[in-house]
Amino acid sequence: MFIKIKKFDNYFFIYLSLLFFFGIFWLYIKHPVGNDSTISEWLINYQGGFIKRGLIGEICFQIAIYFDLNIRFVIFLFQSFIYSIFLILIYRFFRNIPTNLIIILSIFTPIFLLYPIAEIEVLARKETFVFIGFLLFLNISNFNYSGNLPLYYVFFILPIICLIWEPVVFFFPFIASILVIRLRHNQITTLLSKIIVCFIPALVLSVIIVTNPITPENHSILTNSLKENFGEDCYMSCGMLLSRSSIISQFVQNFESVTFDGLIRYPLIILIGFGPIFLLSLNSKLKTDVLFFKYFNNLFCPILLLLTPVLFLFVMGGDWGRYVNIGYTFTVLFYFYLLQNNLLEINLEKIAKKIFFIQSKKSLLVICFILYTFGWTPQTSLRGDVSSFPGYRIPYKTVKILYQKINNN
């Protein structure tokens, strides 16, 4: 059954506070590193013309020029700010939820909130803006607001998010599904027409971005602007704008990186990492009949269908650990939006029977919880193996570096 654990909010607050501390610490430590992939992504700007993912980099570029600041320091401030906003919104989203073991595991799974801290090359990447945008969208999509407000949000705000990180297009089905559920009392033709119209700006912009890759000349201008103004090289993500400028080149280069080990490893990572939310979705059903949802006996198959476009990310890029994290973030936020708005029927007895053996033995429960939530994380690259015990490695490395810095000073 669901048990309202009063201390859960306190434990969750402490957990997020520790993530905040580690996150800001490591953002600061790595922001001057010359080969950091996080920084390279933020160096992309519009100095060479309109290109994908250039909006935030251009803002950082102009702020650094105007205030005569180091662009890496400006990026560090932006990254710290958006990571803080993300954690605040996460706390507000999950606080006061009814809890049981599976719900807690679905929140503490290592492919969710812990992942960017365990794999710091993913920390504060541009998908963080997408997460913030989705959380804000879910907030205004609850039944305390007008049903038209989410439509306006998608029409005006989603194109801006596309300018920051255009692969958000693969997660449009989650947003569309929320709109369908929120506006389910509309006639089908009215509902579909509203949804199609509100997505048009973002879809058109996405097509423009994809069909207008950067030219060698414009990439040279971009590279020179970073070098002349800040002494920065256009490397990694910034450099790949040219080497992977077309969709075909992304498919071809990524195909060459795929290994047999990766094809075995990642299905297991997905199965284990998504395990709690899959178990919840298998035993949950929408209370009302809504379009294609009404053809399924539970939420499991609809969630798999919503995740299907994400397969294109795995085919196009090598950061499979990131894609697992992004896909899970959308999935868990989608599910808990439905739960918080009292839209789900959950077979709690069936879930309880499946986990009775673990729950009945407290010592076994504690061991399983620690091993599952803090014992592993996937690495970023599809070639990377599974990392072990981030719950130990993260604080150990942090304390070690703090100690060295204190002694050096």
C-alpha positions as CSV (number, residue, x, y, z in Angstrom):
1,M,0.0,0.0,0.0
2,F,1.0,3.7,-0.2
3,I,2.4,5.0,3.1
4,K,2.8,8.7,3.6
5,I,6.2,8.8,5.1
6,K,6.6,12.2,6.7
7,K,10.3,11.8,6.8
8,F,10.6,11.1,3.1
9,D,10.5,14.8,2.2
10,N,13.3,15.4,4.8
11,Y,15.4,12.6,3.4
12,F,14.7,13.7,-0.1
13,F,15.7,17.3,0.7
14,I,19.0,16.1,2.2
15,Y,19.6,13.9,-0.8
16,L,19.1,16.8,-3.2
17,S,21.2,19.1,-1.0
18,L,24.1,16.7,-1.2
19,L,23.6,16.5,-5.0
20,F,23.6,20.3,-5.2
21,F,26.8,20.5,-3.2
22,F,28.6,17.9,-5.2
23,G,27.2,19.3,-8.4
24,I,28.4,22.9,-7.8
25,F,31.7,21.7,-6.5
26,W,32.5,19.6,-9.6
27,L,31.2,22.2,-12.0
28,Y,33.7,24.6,-10.5
29,I,36.5,22.1,-10.4
30,K,36.1,21.1,-14.1
31,H,35.1,24.4,-15.7
32,P,38.7,25.4,-16.5
33,V,39.6,22.0,-17.9
34,G,40.6,22.3,-21.5
35,N,38.9,19.1,-22.8
36,D,35.7,19.1,-20.8
37,S,32.8,18.0,-23.0
38,T,30.3,20.0,-21.0
39,I,32.1,23.3,-21.6
40,S,32.6,22.5,-25.3
41,E,28.9,22.2,-25.9
42,W,28.3,25.6,-24.3
43,L,30.9,27.2,-26.5
44,I,28.6,26.8,-29.6
45,N,27.3,30.3,-30.6
46,Y,25.9,32.3,-33.5
47,Q,29.1,34.1,-34.4
48,G,29.3,32.0,-37.6
49,G,25.6,32.3,-38.3
50,F,22.5,30.5,-37.1
51,I,23.3,26.9,-36.1
52,K,21.8,24.3,-33.8
53,R,22.3,24.6,-30.1
54,G,23.8,28.1,-30.4
55,L,21.4,30.2,-28.4
56,I,22.8,29.7,-24.9
57,G,26.4,29.9,-26.1
58,E,25.7,33.2,-27.8
59,I,24.1,34.6,-24.6
60,C,27.2,33.5,-22.7
61,F,29.5,34.9,-25.4
62,Q,27.8,38.3,-25.3
63,I,27.8,38.5,-21.5
64,A,31.5,37.6,-21.4
65,I,32.3,40.3,-23.9
66,Y,30.1,43.0,-22.3
67,F,31.4,42.4,-18.8
68,D,35.0,41.5,-19.9
69,L,34.7,38.1,-18.2
70,N,36.3,34.7,-18.9
71,I,33.7,32.8,-20.9
72,R,34.3,29.6,-19.0
73,F,33.4,31.4,-15.8
74,V,30.2,32.8,-17.3
75,I,29.4,29.2,-18.4
76,F,30.1,27.9,-14.9
77,L,27.6,30.5,-13.5
78,F,24.9,29.6,-16.0
79,Q,25.5,25.8,-15.3
80,S,25.3,26.3,-11.6
81,F,22.1,28.3,-11.9
82,I,20.2,25.9,-14.2
83,Y,21.3,22.9,-12.1
84,S,20.0,24.6,-9.0
85,I,16.7,25.5,-10.6
86,F,16.4,21.9,-11.8
87,L,16.9,20.5,-8.3
88,I,14.4,23.0,-6.8
89,L,11.8,22.0,-9.3
90,I,12.4,18.3,-8.7
91,Y,11.9,18.8,-5.0
92,R,8.7,20.7,-5.5
93,F,7.5,18.1,-7.9
94,F,8.1,15.0,-5.7
95,R,7.4,16.4,-2.3
96,N,4.3,15.2,-0.4
97,I,3.9,12.2,-2.7
98,P,2.4,9.0,-1.3
99,T,5.3,6.5,-1.0
100,N,6.1,2.8,-1.1
101,L,9.3,0.9,-1.8
102,I,8.8,0.8,-5.6
103,I,8.0,4.6,-5.8
104,I,11.1,5.4,-3.7
105,L,13.3,3.1,-5.9
106,S,11.9,4.8,-9.0
107,I,13.1,8.2,-7.7
108,F,16.4,7.0,-6.3
109,T,17.3,4.8,-9.3
110,P,20.9,5.6,-10.4
111,I,20.0,6.5,-13.9
112,F,18.0,9.5,-12.7
113,L,19.2,12.2,-10.3
114,L,22.4,10.6,-9.2
115,Y,23.6,9.9,-12.8
116,P,25.0,13.4,-13.7
117,I,26.9,13.6,-10.5
118,A,28.4,10.1,-10.9
119,E,29.3,10.9,-14.6
120,I,30.3,14.5,-14.4
121,E,30.9,14.9,-18.1
122,V,27.0,14.9,-18.2
123,L,26.6,17.4,-15.4
124,A,24.6,20.5,-16.5
125,R,24.5,19.5,-20.2
126,K,21.9,21.4,-22.3
127,E,19.3,18.7,-21.7
128,T,19.0,20.3,-18.2
129,F,17.1,23.1,-19.9
130,V,14.8,20.5,-21.5
131,F,14.1,19.0,-18.0
132,I,13.3,22.4,-16.6
133,G,11.0,23.2,-19.5
134,F,9.2,19.9,-19.1
135,L,8.8,20.4,-15.3
136,L,7.3,23.8,-15.8
137,F,5.0,22.4,-18.5
138,L,3.8,19.7,-16.1
139,N,3.2,22.3,-13.4
140,I,0.9,24.5,-15.6
141,S,-0.8,21.4,-16.9
142,N,-2.4,20.5,-13.6
143,F,-6.1,21.1,-13.1
144,N,-5.6,24.4,-11.2
145,Y,-4.8,26.2,-14.4
146,S,-6.7,26.9,-17.6
147,G,-6.6,24.1,-20.2
148,N,-5.3,26.5,-22.8
149,L,-2.2,27.6,-20.8
150,P,-0.2,24.4,-21.7
151,L,-1.1,25.0,-25.4
152,Y,0.3,28.5,-25.2
153,Y,3.4,27.2,-23.5
154,V,4.1,24.7,-26.2
155,F,3.4,27.2,-29.0
156,F,5.8,29.9,-27.6
157,I,8.3,28.2,-25.3
158,L,9.0,24.9,-27.0
159,P,10.6,26.5,-30.0
160,I,13.1,28.3,-27.6
161,I,13.9,24.9,-26.1
162,C,14.5,23.6,-29.6
163,L,17.1,26.3,-30.1
164,I,18.9,25.2,-27.0
165,W,18.8,21.4,-27.6
166,E,17.0,20.3,-30.8
167,P,16.8,16.5,-30.0
168,V,13.9,17.5,-27.6
169,V,11.8,16.7,-30.7
170,F,12.2,13.0,-29.9
171,F,10.3,13.6,-26.7
172,F,7.4,15.5,-28.2
173,P,5.1,12.4,-27.7
174,F,5.4,12.9,-23.9
175,I,4.3,16.5,-24.2
176,A,1.5,15.6,-26.7
177,S,0.2,12.9,-24.4
178,I,0.0,15.3,-21.5
179,L,-2.0,17.6,-23.7
180,V,-4.3,14.8,-24.8
181,I,-5.0,13.8,-21.2
182,R,-5.4,17.3,-20.0
183,L,-7.8,18.3,-22.8
184,R,-9.6,14.9,-22.9
185,H,-13.0,16.5,-22.5
186,N,-12.7,18.3,-25.9
187,Q,-14.1,16.6,-29.0
188,I,-11.5,14.5,-30.8
189,T,-11.2,16.8,-33.8
190,T,-10.9,19.9,-31.7
191,L,-8.4,18.3,-29.4
192,L,-6.2,17.1,-32.2
193,S,-6.4,20.4,-34.1
194,K,-5.3,22.3,-31.0
195,I,-2.4,20.0,-30.4
196,I,-1.2,20.1,-34.0
197,V,-1.4,23.9,-34.2
198,C,0.6,24.4,-31.0
199,F,3.4,22.1,-32.1
200,I,3.8,23.8,-35.6
201,P,6.4,26.5,-34.6
202,A,8.6,23.9,-32.8
203,L,8.4,21.4,-35.7
204,V,9.1,24.0,-38.3
205,L,12.1,25.3,-36.4
206,S,13.4,21.7,-35.9
207,V,13.2,21.1,-39.7
208,I,15.1,24.4,-40.4
209,I,17.8,23.4,-37.9
210,V,18.2,19.9,-39.3
211,T,18.2,21.0,-43.0
212,N,20.7,23.8,-42.5
213,P,24.0,22.4,-41.1
214,I,26.9,24.7,-40.6
215,T,29.2,25.2,-43.5
216,P,33.0,25.0,-43.3
217,E,33.3,28.7,-43.8
218,N,30.9,29.6,-41.0
219,H,32.5,27.0,-38.7
220,S,35.8,28.7,-39.3
221,I,34.3,32.1,-38.3
222,L,32.9,30.5,-35.2
223,T,36.2,29.0,-34.3
224,N,38.1,32.2,-34.9
225,S,35.7,34.2,-32.8
226,L,36.3,32.0,-29.8
227,K,40.1,32.1,-30.4
228,E,40.3,35.8,-30.9
229,N,38.1,36.9,-28.0
230,F,38.8,34.2,-25.4
231,G,41.7,32.1,-26.6
232,E,39.4,29.1,-26.7
233,D,39.6,26.2,-29.1
234,C,36.4,24.9,-30.7
235,Y,36.8,21.2,-29.6
236,M,34.6,18.1,-29.0
237,S,30.9,19.1,-29.2
238,C,31.7,22.4,-30.8
239,G,34.1,20.8,-33.3
240,M,31.7,18.0,-34.1
241,L,29.3,20.6,-35.6
242,L,31.4,20.3,-38.7
243,S,32.4,16.6,-38.6
244,R,28.8,15.5,-37.9
245,S,27.0,18.3,-39.7
246,S,24.6,16.1,-41.6
247,I,22.2,13.4,-40.3
248,I,23.8,10.8,-42.5
249,S,27.3,11.5,-41.0
250,Q,25.9,11.0,-37.5
251,F,24.4,7.6,-38.4
252,V,27.6,6.5,-40.2
253,Q,30.1,7.6,-37.5
254,N,28.0,6.2,-34.7
255,F,27.5,2.8,-36.4
256,E,31.3,2.4,-36.5
257,S,31.4,3.0,-32.7
258,V,28.8,0.3,-31.8
259,T,30.2,-2.7,-30.0
260,F,28.7,-6.1,-29.3
261,D,29.3,-5.5,-25.6
262,G,27.4,-2.3,-25.7
263,L,24.4,-4.0,-27.4
264,I,24.3,-6.5,-24.6
265,R,25.0,-4.1,-21.8
266,Y,22.5,-1.3,-22.4
267,P,19.4,-3.4,-22.7
268,L,20.3,-4.7,-19.2
269,I,21.0,-1.2,-17.9
270,I,17.6,-0.1,-19.2
271,L,15.8,-3.1,-17.8
272,I,17.3,-2.7,-14.3
273,G,17.3,1.1,-14.2
274,F,13.8,1.4,-15.5
275,G,12.7,-1.6,-13.4
276,P,10.7,0.2,-10.7
277,I,8.9,2.5,-13.1
278,F,8.2,-0.4,-15.4
279,L,6.7,-2.3,-12.5
280,L,4.6,0.6,-11.5
281,S,3.4,1.2,-15.1
282,L,2.6,-2.6,-15.5
283,N,0.2,-2.3,-12.6
284,S,-1.3,1.2,-13.4
285,K,-4.0,2.3,-15.7
286,L,-5.6,5.6,-16.5
287,K,-8.9,6.1,-14.8
288,T,-10.5,7.7,-17.9
289,D,-10.5,6.5,-21.5
290,V,-8.3,8.7,-23.6
291,L,-7.6,8.1,-27.3
292,F,-5.0,5.4,-27.7
293,F,-4.5,4.9,-24.0
294,K,-7.9,3.2,-23.8
295,Y,-6.7,0.3,-25.9
296,F,-4.2,-0.8,-23.2
297,N,-4.8,-2.5,-19.9
298,N,-1.9,-0.7,-18.3
299,L,0.6,2.1,-18.9
300,F,3.6,-0.1,-19.8
301,C,2.9,-0.4,-23.5
302,P,1.9,3.3,-23.9
303,I,5.2,4.3,-22.2
304,L,7.2,2.1,-24.5
305,L,5.5,3.7,-27.5
306,L,6.3,7.2,-26.1
307,L,9.9,6.1,-25.8
308,T,10.2,4.7,-29.3
309,P,11.5,7.9,-31.0
310,V,14.3,8.0,-28.5
311,L,15.8,5.0,-30.3
312,F,16.9,7.5,-33.0
313,L,19.2,9.1,-30.4
314,F,20.9,5.8,-29.8
315,V,21.4,5.3,-33.5
316,M,22.7,8.9,-34.1
317,G,25.0,9.4,-31.1
318,G,27.4,7.6,-28.8
319,D,26.4,9.1,-25.4
320,W,24.0,6.2,-24.6
321,G,24.3,6.7,-20.9
322,R,22.9,10.2,-21.4
323,Y,20.1,9.0,-23.5
324,V,19.1,6.5,-20.9
325,N,19.1,9.3,-18.3
326,I,17.0,11.7,-20.5
327,G,14.5,9.0,-21.5
328,Y,14.1,7.9,-17.8
329,T,13.6,11.5,-16.7
330,F,10.8,12.1,-19.1
331,T,9.2,8.7,-18.2
332,V,9.3,9.2,-14.4
333,L,8.0,12.8,-14.6
334,F,5.2,11.7,-16.9
335,Y,4.1,8.9,-14.6
336,F,4.2,11.0,-11.5
337,Y,2.3,13.8,-13.1
338,L,-0.5,11.3,-13.7
339,L,-0.2,10.0,-10.1
340,Q,-0.3,13.5,-8.5
341,N,-3.3,14.5,-10.5
342,N,-5.2,11.4,-9.4
343,L,-5.5,10.0,-12.9
344,L,-4.2,6.5,-12.1
345,E,-5.6,3.3,-10.8
346,I,-2.8,1.3,-9.2
347,N,-2.9,-2.4,-8.2
348,L,-1.0,-2.1,-5.0
349,E,-1.7,-5.6,-3.8
350,K,-0.1,-7.1,-6.9
351,I,3.0,-5.0,-6.5
352,A,3.2,-5.8,-2.8
353,K,3.1,-9.6,-3.6
354,K,6.0,-9.2,-6.0
355,I,8.3,-7.5,-3.5
356,F,7.1,-9.2,-0.4
357,F,10.2,-11.3,0.1
358,I,12.5,-8.2,0.1
359,Q,10.1,-6.0,2.2
360,S,9.7,-8.7,4.9
361,K,13.4,-8.7,5.8
362,K,14.6,-5.3,6.8
363,S,18.3,-6.2,6.6
364,L,17.9,-7.5,3.1
365,L,15.8,-4.5,2.2
366,V,18.5,-2.1,3.3
367,I,21.3,-4.0,1.5
368,C,19.3,-4.2,-1.7
369,F,18.4,-0.5,-1.6
370,I,22.0,0.6,-1.1
371,L,23.3,-1.7,-3.8
372,Y,20.6,-0.7,-6.3
373,T,20.6,3.1,-5.7
374,F,24.3,3.7,-4.9
375,G,26.1,0.7,-6.2
376,W,26.3,1.4,-10.0
377,T,25.7,3.8,-12.8
378,P,26.1,3.5,-16.6
379,Q,29.0,5.4,-18.1
380,T,28.3,8.1,-20.7
381,S,29.8,6.4,-23.8
382,L,28.3,3.3,-25.3
383,R,31.8,1.8,-25.1
384,G,32.1,2.5,-21.4
385,D,31.5,-0.3,-18.8
386,V,29.2,0.1,-15.8
387,S,30.7,2.2,-13.0
388,S,30.7,0.8,-9.5
389,F,29.7,2.3,-6.2
390,P,29.2,6.0,-7.1
391,G,27.8,6.4,-3.5
392,Y,31.4,5.9,-2.3
393,R,33.4,7.3,-5.2
394,I,31.7,10.7,-5.4
395,P,32.2,11.8,-1.7
396,Y,35.7,10.2,-1.6
397,K,36.9,12.1,-4.7
398,T,35.3,15.3,-3.4
399,V,36.9,15.1,0.0
400,K,40.3,14.1,-1.6
401,I,40.3,17.1,-3.9
402,L,39.2,19.5,-1.1
403,Y,42.0,18.2,1.1
404,Q,44.6,18.7,-1.6
405,K,43.4,22.2,-2.3
406,I,43.4,23.1,1.4
407,N,47.0,21.8,1.8
408,N,48.2,23.6,-1.3
409,N,46.9,26.8,0.0
